[in-house]
Amino acid sequence: MQGGLLTVLSNPKEFGTERVQTIGLFPGADPIDVPENISRVATVGFTVPGRGGAYYVADSAMREADCRERRLSTFRAKDGRFFRLEISGPINLEVLGLRIGMAGRFAKANAAALREALILSKTIYFPAGEIDLRLPGGFLLPSCDGMTIAGQGWQTRIVGYGNIFSIPSLSDLKIENMWIVQTTNDGPAIQSYHENIRNLKLIKLKITIVDSAKCRNNSILIVLDKSAAKYGSAGLNGFIVEDCYLVSGRMGIEIQNHGDGERCYRYQNIHIKNSTFCGLPVDNGMGVSLSGWGDNCLVEGNKFIGCRGPNIEIVGADRTTIKDNYFLGESRNLGAPISISNFRVARQCRITGNKSNGKSAVGFFIEAVDGAYIANNTMKTYGSFIIKGKNIVVYKNCLVGMGSAQVVQIDHGQGVSIKENVIVSKDAKLDKRPLIAIFNGARDCVIDNNIMYNEYIDDSAKDLWVKTVNREDSARVYGNIMYGRGGKRLSHSVQ
């Protein structure tokens, strides 16, 4: 017996043209007395009065097996009739016995309520309050399309171990409006190791850790295995993360796949927008990592605060746009705000409108890329902005080196155009390196019509501003304007 209060609390009442009998709590497995002329029953709660009350209707199509399968939403009358939960909209999990609070170790019962709710309806919601979902291995969602799992904003606080929700192959899943708390290190808060996922949306989530020493995992991780995919198959097509706040022990969001491109599932149409990635404590802690074989990704309007690894790392995601993001932090051991690097060359990327108020060790690191447009960014660094890729346009940016004279390095780069930028060195008193260095076989570069400023130089000698090493023909340099000590204009051009 569940609940205890099984006595009739009131006589049958009229409900429109229908008579309704109110009983106490949800009766569970024990048959109860319901008069023959009553086909609708109301409860005052599930396990405690005032929490989870609902209406139940007699259903002549139901059988004993149905009642056994749905123990939290059906019961039997003594006359043999079966009553089922009346569903008129999204299901509040309290009507299936979900409990609020952490003291009672309610995780198993709460998981049962969630599991049965997702059988009954594709739209369910958690109530406000602290909810125990500490399950070894997390909660595996059913492979069902079109589900929405919602909370009541950040007043809904879901507490789990490391992994809280696991996502199988499905489409059109939305998880929104809740605060998810990781307490251990046994997995990402939201994870999937499956393929064939379509239109996944994570909206207005707050995901945090309780202790960075205990929680060294991701907020969100999606890994697409090689499996037996045809060339270019999309394992993840359509993924939106929007208006979220993530404090991770390792990475905020990581998407990757396994395979060599010929036989791997790919991801595409990824949108990460208007979210905050805050205080990633480990040295390789990243805000967003898109790794392997991907296409058509957008990282827009996000805020990155104090990330010690690369804030945004792209490893092979073609046609990625990184736009209007804001990078904050004052430590010299902050990671590069933007990094395109590693084993797989990304193609046709755009980096525009980003701002940095932090002073990271590297401004941006553009290595494994063929075709990038970098424009209208305002960035600061304690080190340099490093370019190693091919066919890159750097246009109308404001790039500031704090304590570094060498603000831009073109290392192995090919077909790099640096045009109409403002390039500034500040506080580099003893640093006599050139503002722009071109070396290690870089070729076919153009340095054109930039405004260059170094507050500790009063010399217009070319090697203090743009210096080529190894190959004198590696760059064409013209039309630049240099400003030195005290803002003095030193030259109209570096030839």
C-alpha positions as CSV (number, residue, x, y, z in Angstrom):
1,M,0.0,0.0,0.0
2,Q,1.3,3.5,-0.9
3,G,0.3,6.6,1.0
4,G,-1.9,5.2,3.8
5,L,-5.0,7.4,3.5
6,L,-7.5,5.3,1.7
7,T,-10.7,6.4,3.3
8,V,-13.3,8.4,1.4
9,L,-12.8,12.0,2.3
10,S,-16.0,13.3,0.8
11,N,-19.3,12.1,-0.7
12,P,-19.5,12.0,-4.5
13,K,-19.8,15.5,-6.0
14,E,-21.0,16.7,-9.3
15,F,-18.3,17.7,-11.8
16,G,-20.2,19.1,-14.7
17,T,-22.6,16.3,-15.5
18,E,-20.2,13.7,-14.0
19,R,-20.0,12.6,-10.4
20,V,-16.5,12.6,-8.8
21,Q,-15.4,11.0,-5.6
22,T,-12.5,12.4,-3.7
23,I,-10.3,9.9,-1.8
24,G,-7.1,10.4,0.2
25,L,-3.7,9.6,-1.3
26,F,-2.9,7.5,-4.3
27,P,-4.0,3.9,-3.4
28,G,-1.3,2.0,-5.2
29,A,-1.7,-1.8,-5.4
30,D,-4.6,-2.1,-2.9
31,P,-8.1,-2.2,-4.5
32,I,-10.4,0.4,-3.0
33,D,-14.2,0.9,-2.8
34,V,-15.6,3.1,-5.6
35,P,-19.4,3.1,-6.1
36,E,-20.6,1.7,-9.4
37,N,-22.0,5.0,-10.5
38,I,-18.6,6.8,-10.0
39,S,-16.3,6.7,-13.0
40,R,-14.0,9.6,-11.9
41,V,-11.9,9.8,-8.7
42,A,-9.8,12.6,-7.3
43,T,-6.8,12.2,-4.9
44,V,-5.5,14.9,-2.5
45,G,-1.9,13.8,-3.1
46,F,0.4,11.0,-4.0
47,T,2.4,10.2,-0.9
48,V,1.7,13.4,1.1
49,P,-1.4,15.6,1.1
50,G,-1.2,18.6,-1.2
51,R,1.6,17.2,-3.4
52,G,0.6,15.3,-6.6
53,G,-3.2,15.2,-6.3
54,A,-4.8,14.2,-9.6
55,Y,-7.9,12.8,-11.3
56,Y,-8.3,9.2,-12.4
57,V,-10.9,7.8,-14.8
58,A,-12.4,4.3,-15.2
59,D,-11.2,2.6,-18.3
60,S,-12.9,-0.5,-19.5
61,A,-10.1,-1.3,-22.0
62,M,-7.6,-1.7,-19.3
63,R,-6.4,-5.1,-18.1
64,E,-4.4,-6.4,-15.1
65,A,-1.2,-6.4,-17.2
66,D,-1.7,-2.6,-17.9
67,C,-2.0,-2.0,-14.2
68,R,1.2,-3.9,-13.4
69,E,3.1,-2.0,-16.1
70,R,1.9,1.4,-14.9
71,R,1.9,1.0,-11.2
72,L,2.2,4.8,-10.5
73,S,-0.6,5.9,-12.6
74,T,-3.3,3.2,-12.3
75,F,-5.2,1.4,-9.6
76,R,-8.0,-1.1,-9.2
77,A,-11.4,-0.8,-7.6
78,K,-12.8,-3.7,-5.5
79,D,-15.5,-4.2,-8.1
80,G,-12.8,-5.1,-10.7
81,R,-12.7,-1.8,-12.6
82,F,-9.4,-0.2,-13.5
83,F,-8.7,3.5,-13.1
84,R,-6.0,5.4,-14.9
85,L,-4.5,8.8,-14.5
86,E,-6.4,11.5,-16.5
87,I,-3.9,13.3,-18.7
88,S,-5.0,16.7,-20.1
89,G,-1.6,18.2,-20.8
90,P,2.1,18.1,-19.6
91,I,2.5,15.7,-16.7
92,N,3.8,17.1,-13.4
93,L,6.0,14.4,-12.1
94,E,4.6,14.8,-8.6
95,V,1.4,13.1,-9.6
96,L,3.5,9.9,-10.2
97,G,5.2,10.1,-6.8
98,L,8.3,12.2,-7.4
99,R,9.5,13.5,-4.1
100,I,11.3,16.8,-3.3
101,G,14.3,17.0,-1.0
102,M,17.5,15.1,-0.5
103,A,17.2,13.7,3.0
104,G,15.1,10.7,2.1
105,R,17.2,9.2,-0.7
106,F,14.4,9.4,-3.2
107,A,16.5,8.8,-6.4
108,K,15.1,5.4,-7.2
109,A,11.5,6.4,-6.7
110,N,12.1,9.6,-8.6
111,A,13.6,7.7,-11.5
112,A,10.5,5.4,-11.6
113,A,8.2,8.4,-11.7
114,L,10.2,9.9,-14.6
115,R,10.3,6.6,-16.5
116,E,6.5,6.1,-16.2
117,A,5.8,9.7,-17.1
118,L,7.7,9.3,-20.3
119,I,5.6,6.3,-21.2
120,L,2.4,8.3,-20.6
121,S,3.3,11.6,-22.2
122,K,5.9,13.2,-24.4
123,T,5.9,16.4,-22.3
124,I,6.7,16.2,-18.6
125,Y,7.9,18.7,-16.1
126,F,9.7,18.7,-12.8
127,P,8.4,20.8,-9.9
128,A,10.4,23.5,-8.2
129,G,12.7,22.3,-5.4
130,E,15.7,20.1,-4.9
131,I,15.2,16.7,-6.6
132,D,17.4,13.6,-5.9
133,L,18.4,11.8,-9.1
134,R,21.6,10.3,-7.9
135,L,21.6,7.1,-10.0
136,P,24.8,5.1,-10.8
137,G,25.3,5.7,-14.5
138,G,22.6,8.3,-14.7
139,F,19.1,8.1,-16.2
140,L,18.8,6.7,-19.7
141,L,16.0,8.4,-21.6
142,P,13.8,6.2,-23.8
143,S,14.4,6.1,-27.5
144,C,11.3,8.1,-28.2
145,D,10.9,11.1,-30.6
146,G,9.3,14.4,-29.7
147,M,10.0,14.5,-25.9
148,T,10.1,17.7,-23.8
149,I,11.5,17.5,-20.3
150,A,11.2,20.8,-18.4
151,G,11.6,22.4,-15.0
152,Q,10.3,25.5,-13.4
153,G,13.4,27.5,-14.2
154,W,16.5,27.3,-12.0
155,Q,14.2,26.8,-9.0
156,T,14.1,23.2,-10.2
157,R,17.4,21.8,-9.0
158,I,18.2,18.2,-10.2
159,V,21.0,16.7,-8.1
160,G,22.8,13.7,-9.6
161,Y,26.2,12.0,-9.5
162,G,28.3,12.8,-12.5
163,N,26.0,11.7,-15.3
164,I,22.4,12.7,-14.9
165,F,20.8,12.2,-18.3
166,S,21.9,9.8,-21.1
167,I,20.5,10.3,-24.6
168,P,19.9,7.4,-27.0
169,S,19.2,7.6,-30.7
170,L,16.1,9.8,-31.1
171,S,14.8,13.0,-32.6
172,D,13.2,16.2,-31.4
173,L,14.2,16.1,-27.7
174,K,14.1,19.3,-25.6
175,I,15.5,19.6,-22.1
176,E,14.9,23.1,-20.6
177,N,14.5,25.3,-17.6
178,M,16.3,23.5,-14.8
179,W,19.5,23.6,-12.7
180,I,21.5,20.3,-12.9
181,V,24.1,19.7,-10.2
182,Q,27.0,17.2,-10.6
183,T,28.4,15.8,-7.3
184,T,30.9,13.1,-8.4
185,N,33.1,12.3,-11.4
186,D,31.4,9.3,-13.1
187,G,30.4,11.1,-16.3
188,P,29.2,14.2,-18.0
189,A,25.9,15.7,-16.8
190,I,24.3,15.2,-20.2
191,Q,25.8,12.6,-22.5
192,S,25.3,10.5,-25.5
193,Y,27.4,7.8,-27.1
194,H,24.9,7.1,-29.8
195,E,24.3,8.2,-33.4
196,N,21.2,9.1,-35.4
197,I,20.3,12.0,-33.1
198,R,18.2,14.7,-34.7
199,N,17.1,18.1,-33.4
200,L,18.3,18.1,-29.8
201,K,17.7,21.3,-27.8
202,L,19.1,22.2,-24.4
203,I,17.6,25.5,-23.4
204,K,18.0,27.6,-20.2
205,L,19.9,25.0,-18.3
206,K,22.3,25.7,-15.5
207,I,24.8,22.9,-15.0
208,T,27.3,23.2,-12.1
209,I,29.6,21.1,-9.9
210,V,29.8,21.0,-6.1
211,D,33.6,20.5,-5.9
212,S,36.2,20.9,-8.7
213,A,38.4,18.3,-6.9
214,K,35.7,15.7,-7.2
215,C,34.0,16.6,-10.4
216,R,36.4,16.5,-13.3
217,N,34.1,15.8,-16.2
218,N,32.1,17.6,-18.9
219,S,28.8,19.4,-18.6
220,I,27.7,18.0,-22.0
221,L,29.4,15.3,-24.1
222,I,28.3,13.8,-27.3
223,V,30.5,11.1,-28.9
224,L,29.6,9.6,-32.3
225,D,31.2,6.2,-32.8
226,K,32.6,5.0,-36.1
227,S,30.2,2.1,-36.2
228,A,29.3,1.3,-39.9
229,A,28.3,4.7,-41.2
230,K,28.3,5.4,-44.9
231,Y,30.6,8.2,-46.0
232,G,29.4,11.5,-44.7
233,S,26.5,10.2,-42.7
234,A,25.2,12.6,-40.1
235,G,25.2,11.0,-36.7
236,L,24.1,14.3,-35.0
237,N,22.0,16.6,-37.2
238,G,20.6,19.7,-35.4
239,F,21.8,20.5,-31.9
240,I,21.0,23.8,-30.1
241,V,22.4,24.9,-26.8
242,E,20.9,28.3,-25.9
243,D,20.7,30.6,-22.8
244,C,22.6,28.1,-20.6
245,Y,25.1,28.6,-17.7
246,L,27.8,26.0,-17.4
247,V,30.4,25.5,-14.7
248,S,32.2,22.4,-15.6
249,G,35.0,20.3,-14.1
250,R,36.6,19.8,-17.5
251,M,34.7,21.0,-20.5
252,G,31.5,22.8,-21.0
253,I,30.4,21.2,-24.3
254,E,32.4,18.6,-26.2
255,I,31.2,17.0,-29.5
256,Q,33.5,14.4,-31.2
257,N,33.4,11.4,-33.4
258,H,35.6,8.4,-33.9
259,G,36.8,7.3,-37.4
260,D,38.8,8.5,-40.3
261,G,36.1,10.3,-42.2
262,E,35.5,7.4,-44.7
263,R,33.5,5.4,-42.2
264,C,32.3,7.6,-39.4
265,Y,29.2,9.4,-38.3
266,R,29.4,13.2,-38.6
267,Y,27.8,16.1,-36.8
268,Q,26.3,19.1,-38.5
269,N,24.0,22.1,-37.8
270,I,25.3,22.8,-34.3
271,H,24.3,26.0,-32.7
272,I,25.7,27.1,-29.3
273,K,24.3,30.5,-28.5
274,N,23.9,33.1,-25.7
275,S,25.4,30.9,-23.0
276,T,28.0,31.4,-20.3
277,F,31.0,29.1,-19.7
278,C,32.4,29.9,-16.3
279,G,35.5,29.0,-14.2
280,L,36.8,25.9,-15.9
281,P,39.6,25.0,-13.4
282,V,41.8,22.4,-15.0
283,D,44.6,23.4,-17.4
284,N,43.0,21.7,-20.4
285,G,39.5,22.8,-19.4
286,M,37.6,24.1,-22.5
287,G,34.4,26.0,-23.0
288,V,33.4,24.4,-26.3
289,S,35.3,21.7,-28.2
290,L,34.1,20.6,-31.7
291,S,36.4,17.7,-32.7
292,G,36.6,15.4,-35.7
293,W,34.3,15.4,-38.7
294,G,31.7,18.1,-38.5
295,D,30.0,20.7,-40.7
296,N,28.0,24.0,-40.4
297,C,28.5,24.9,-36.7
298,L,27.7,28.3,-35.1
299,V,29.2,29.5,-31.7
300,E,27.5,32.9,-31.2
301,G,26.9,35.4,-28.5
302,N,28.5,33.4,-25.6
303,K,30.5,34.5,-22.6
304,F,33.6,32.7,-21.5
305,I,35.0,33.5,-18.0
306,G,38.3,32.2,-16.7
307,C,38.7,29.2,-19.0
308,R,42.3,27.8,-18.6
309,G,42.2,25.6,-21.7
310,P,41.1,26.9,-25.2
311,N,37.8,28.7,-24.7
312,I,36.6,27.5,-28.2
313,E,38.5,24.7,-29.8
314,I,37.7,23.6,-33.4
315,V,39.4,20.4,-34.6
316,G,38.0,19.6,-38.1
317,A,34.5,21.2,-38.0
318,D,34.1,22.7,-41.5
319,R,32.2,25.9,-42.1
320,T,32.2,26.9,-38.5
321,T,31.3,30.4,-37.5
322,I,32.5,31.9,-34.3
323,K,30.7,35.2,-33.8
324,D,30.1,37.9,-31.2
325,N,31.5,36.0,-28.2
326,Y,33.1,37.6,-25.2
327,F,36.1,36.3,-23.4
328,L,36.9,37.4,-19.8
329,G,39.7,36.7,-17.4
330,E,42.9,38.3,-16.0
331,S,45.3,35.3,-15.5
332,R,48.3,34.7,-17.6
333,N,47.5,30.9,-17.6
334,L,44.1,31.4,-19.4
335,G,43.8,29.4,-22.6
336,A,43.5,30.9,-26.1
337,P,40.0,32.4,-26.7
338,I,39.9,30.7,-30.1
339,S,41.9,27.7,-31.3
340,I,41.6,25.9,-34.6
341,S,44.2,23.1,-34.3
342,N,45.3,19.5,-34.2
343,F,45.0,16.6,-36.6
344,R,42.1,17.4,-38.9
345,V,42.0,20.5,-41.1
346,A,38.9,22.6,-40.9
347,R,37.7,24.4,-44.0
348,Q,35.9,27.7,-44.6
349,C,35.6,29.1,-41.0
350,R,34.6,32.6,-40.0
351,I,35.6,34.4,-36.8
352,T,33.9,37.8,-36.5
353,G,32.8,40.3,-33.9
354,N,34.4,38.6,-30.9
355,K,35.8,40.6,-28.0
356,S,38.3,39.8,-25.3
357,N,38.7,41.7,-22.0
358,G,41.0,39.0,-20.7
359,K,44.7,38.6,-21.2
360,S,45.4,35.0,-22.2
361,A,48.8,33.5,-23.1
362,V,47.7,33.3,-26.7
363,G,45.3,35.6,-28.5
364,F,44.1,33.1,-31.0
365,F,45.8,30.0,-32.4
366,I,44.8,29.4,-36.1
367,E,46.6,26.3,-37.2
368,A,44.7,23.4,-38.9
369,V,42.6,25.4,-41.2
370,D,42.3,26.0,-45.0
371,G,40.2,29.1,-45.6
372,A,39.3,31.4,-42.7
373,Y,37.9,34.9,-42.5
374,I,38.8,36.7,-39.3
375,A,37.3,40.2,-39.1
376,N,36.0,42.9,-36.7
377,N,37.4,41.2,-33.6
378,T,38.8,43.2,-30.6
379,M,41.2,40.9,-28.7
380,K,44.0,41.2,-26.1
381,T,46.8,38.7,-25.2
382,Y,49.8,38.5,-23.0
383,G,51.5,36.6,-25.9
384,S,50.8,36.6,-29.6
385,F,48.1,35.9,-32.2
386,I,49.4,32.8,-34.0
387,I,48.6,31.9,-37.6
388,K,49.7,28.7,-39.1
389,G,47.0,27.8,-41.6
390,K,46.3,28.4,-45.3
391,N,44.2,31.0,-47.1
392,I,43.4,33.2,-44.1
393,V,42.1,36.8,-44.2
394,V,42.7,38.9,-41.1
395,Y,40.7,42.1,-41.7
396,K,39.7,45.2,-39.6
397,N,40.5,43.7,-36.2
398,C,42.0,45.4,-33.2
399,L,44.7,43.1,-31.9
400,V,46.5,44.1,-28.7
401,G,49.6,42.5,-27.1
402,M,50.0,43.3,-23.4
403,G,53.7,43.1,-22.5
404,S,54.5,41.6,-25.8
405,A,56.1,43.4,-28.8
406,Q,55.5,40.5,-31.1
407,V,51.7,40.7,-31.5
408,V,51.2,38.6,-34.7
409,Q,53.2,35.4,-35.7
410,I,52.7,33.9,-39.1
411,D,54.4,30.5,-38.7
412,H,54.3,28.1,-41.7
413,G,51.2,30.1,-42.9
414,Q,50.4,30.2,-46.6
415,G,48.2,32.8,-48.4
416,V,47.7,34.9,-45.2
417,S,46.4,38.4,-45.8
418,I,46.6,40.9,-42.9
419,K,44.8,44.0,-44.0
420,E,43.4,47.2,-42.4
421,N,43.8,46.1,-38.8
422,V,44.9,48.0,-35.7
423,I,47.8,46.1,-34.2
424,V,49.1,47.4,-30.8
425,S,51.9,46.5,-28.5
426,K,51.6,47.8,-24.9
427,D,54.0,47.5,-21.9
428,A,56.7,45.7,-23.9
429,K,59.6,47.8,-22.5
430,L,62.5,45.4,-23.1
431,D,61.0,43.4,-25.9
432,K,62.6,44.3,-29.3
433,R,61.0,41.7,-31.4
434,P,59.0,42.8,-34.5
435,L,55.3,43.5,-34.2
436,I,54.6,41.0,-37.0
437,A,57.0,38.0,-37.5
438,I,56.8,35.8,-40.6
439,F,58.9,32.7,-40.4
440,N,59.3,28.9,-40.8
441,G,58.7,28.8,-44.5
442,A,55.6,31.0,-44.5
443,R,54.8,32.3,-48.0
444,D,52.4,34.2,-50.2
445,C,51.5,36.6,-47.3
446,V,50.3,40.2,-47.6
447,I,50.6,42.9,-44.9
448,D,48.6,45.8,-46.2
449,N,47.3,49.1,-44.9
450,N,47.4,48.3,-41.2
451,I,47.8,50.8,-38.3
452,M,50.7,49.7,-36.1
453,Y,51.5,51.0,-32.6
454,N,54.3,50.3,-30.1
455,E,54.6,52.8,-27.3
456,Y,58.3,52.0,-26.6
457,I,59.7,52.4,-30.2
458,D,60.7,55.6,-31.9
459,D,62.4,53.9,-34.8
460,S,60.8,53.1,-38.2
461,A,63.3,50.4,-39.1
462,K,61.4,47.7,-40.9
463,D,62.6,44.8,-38.7
464,L,61.0,46.3,-35.7
465,W,57.6,46.2,-37.3
466,V,57.4,43.5,-39.9
467,K,60.2,40.9,-40.1
468,T,60.5,38.0,-42.5
469,V,62.8,35.1,-41.6
470,N,64.1,32.3,-43.9
471,R,62.4,33.7,-47.0
472,E,62.6,37.4,-48.0
473,D,59.9,36.8,-50.6
474,S,57.5,35.4,-48.1
475,A,55.4,38.5,-47.8
476,R,54.4,41.7,-49.6
477,V,54.3,44.6,-47.1
478,Y,52.9,48.0,-48.1
479,G,50.6,50.9,-47.1
480,N,51.0,50.4,-43.3
481,I,51.2,53.4,-40.9
482,M,53.4,53.1,-37.8
483,Y,53.0,55.0,-34.5
484,G,55.7,54.9,-31.8
485,R,56.5,56.5,-28.5
486,G,54.1,59.2,-27.4
487,G,51.8,58.4,-30.4
488,K,54.3,59.8,-32.8
489,R,53.7,58.9,-36.4
490,L,56.9,57.3,-37.7
491,S,56.2,56.4,-41.3
492,H,53.5,56.2,-43.9
493,S,54.4,52.7,-44.9
494,V,56.6,49.8,-44.4
495,Q,57.9,48.8,-47.8
